């Protein structure tokens, strides 16, 4: 699957029925990650941050912008409590927290 075929990308780049389809497909992927990838663990590897968590930092961070711009909520705390907690835990890891770009600046830039 190329990036332009990703349902997450299509969510951002489509409207109407195509966007609804992309939302449904995105939620299916998120559900699989919630159930099979994370489960009850704090991070993907357990109690400590690992390479999988680091690989998903960008996804978790940029997903917030897609949610704001498109007006959809993918990582809803009620629907995906483990992923929601993971994202919160991830942002509290000092090296991650210190190196995330400023949310306001990125959002402002994306609206130009």
Secondary structure as UniProt FT lines:
FT   HELIX           3..5
FT   HELIX           7..13
FT   HELIX           16..32
FT   HELIX           33..38
FT   TURN            39..40
FT   TURN            44..45
FT   HELIX           51..70
FT   TURN            77..79
FT   HELIX           81..92
FT   HELIX           94..99
FT   HELIX           103..110
//
